[in-house]
Amino acid sequence: REIHVHYVLLIHCNTNRLQSAKRDLWEK
C-alpha cells in the first residue's frame, strides 16, 4: 500500500507541474 500511495502522490505532483506549465504558456 505504501508504494501505491507514493506512486499516486508522484502522479499528482507531475499533474500539478503540467498545469502550472500550461498556465505559464497561456500567460505568455
PATI-716205 format. One record per residue: residue number from 1; residue in three letters; x, y, z of N, C-alpha, C in turn. Coordinates in Angstrom, 1 decimal. Example, Ala and Ser with C-alpha at 12.3 -4.5 7.8 and 13.67 -1.06 7.14 Angstrom:
% residues 2
<node 1; ala; <13.2; -5.7; 7.8>; <12.3; -4.5; 7.8>; <13.2; -3.3; 7.8>> <node 2; ser; <12.8; -2.2; 7.1>; <13.7; -1.1; 7.1>; <12.9; 0.0; 7.9>> 
% end
This chain:
% residues 28
<node 1; arg; <0.8; -1.2; 0.0>; <0.0; 0.0; 0.0>; <0.9; 1.2; 0.0>> <node 2; glu; <1.9; 1.2; 0.8>; <2.8; 2.4; 0.9>; <3.3; 2.8; -0.5>> <node 3; ile; <3.7; 1.8; -1.3>; <4.3; 2.1; -2.6>; <3.2; 2.7; -3.5>> <node 4; his; <2.0; 2.1; -3.4>; <0.9; 2.6; -4.2>; <0.6; 4.1; -3.9>> <node 5; val; <0.6; 4.4; -2.6>; <0.3; 5.8; -2.2>; <1.4; 6.7; -2.7>> <node 6; his; <2.6; 6.3; -2.6>; <3.7; 7.1; -3.1>; <3.6; 7.3; -4.6>> <node 7; tyr; <3.2; 6.3; -5.3>; <3.0; 6.4; -6.8>; <1.9; 7.4; -7.1>> <node 8; val; <0.8; 7.4; -6.4>; <-0.3; 8.3; -6.6>; <0.2; 9.7; -6.4>> <node 9; leu; <0.9; 9.9; -5.3>; <1.4; 11.3; -4.9>; <2.3; 11.8; -6.0>> <node 10; leu; <3.1; 10.9; -6.6>; <4.1; 11.3; -7.6>; <3.3; 11.7; -8.8>> <node 11; ile; <2.3; 11.0; -9.2>; <1.5; 11.4; -10.4>; <0.8; 12.7; -10.1>> <node 12; his; <0.3; 12.9; -8.9>; <-0.4; 14.1; -8.6>; <0.5; 15.3; -8.7>> <node 13; cys; <1.8; 15.2; -8.2>; <2.7; 16.3; -8.3>; <3.0; 16.6; -9.8>> <node 14; asn; <3.2; 15.5; -10.6>; <3.5; 15.7; -12.0>; <2.4; 16.4; -12.7>> <node 15; thr; <1.1; 16.1; -12.3>; <0.0; 16.7; -12.9>; <0.0; 18.2; -12.6>> <node 16; asn; <0.3; 18.5; -11.4>; <0.3; 19.9; -11.0>; <1.3; 20.7; -11.8>> <node 17; arg; <2.5; 20.0; -12.0>; <3.5; 20.7; -12.8>; <3.1; 21.0; -14.2>> <node 18; leu; <2.4; 20.0; -14.8>; <1.9; 20.2; -16.1>; <0.9; 21.4; -16.2>> <node 19; gln; <0.0; 21.4; -15.2>; <-1.0; 22.5; -15.2>; <-0.3; 23.8; -15.0>> <node 20; ser; <0.7; 23.9; -14.2>; <1.5; 25.1; -14.0>; <2.2; 25.5; -15.3>> <node 21; ala; <2.7; 24.6; -16.0>; <3.4; 24.9; -17.2>; <2.5; 25.4; -18.3>> <node 22; lys; <1.3; 24.8; -18.3>; <0.2; 25.3; -19.3>; <-0.1; 26.8; -18.9>> <node 23; arg; <-0.3; 27.1; -17.6>; <-0.6; 28.4; -17.2>; <0.5; 29.4; -17.7>> <node 24; asp; <1.7; 29.0; -17.5>; <2.8; 29.9; -17.9>; <2.7; 30.2; -19.4>> <node 25; leu; <2.4; 29.1; -20.2>; <2.4; 29.3; -21.7>; <1.2; 30.2; -22.0>> <node 26; trp; <0.1; 30.0; -21.4>; <-1.1; 30.8; -21.7>; <-0.9; 32.3; -21.3>> <node 27; glu; <-0.2; 32.5; -20.1>; <0.0; 33.8; -19.7>; <1.0; 34.5; -20.6>> <node 28; lys; <2.0; 33.8; -21.1>; <2.9; 34.4; -22.0>; <2.2; 34.7; -23.4>> 
% end
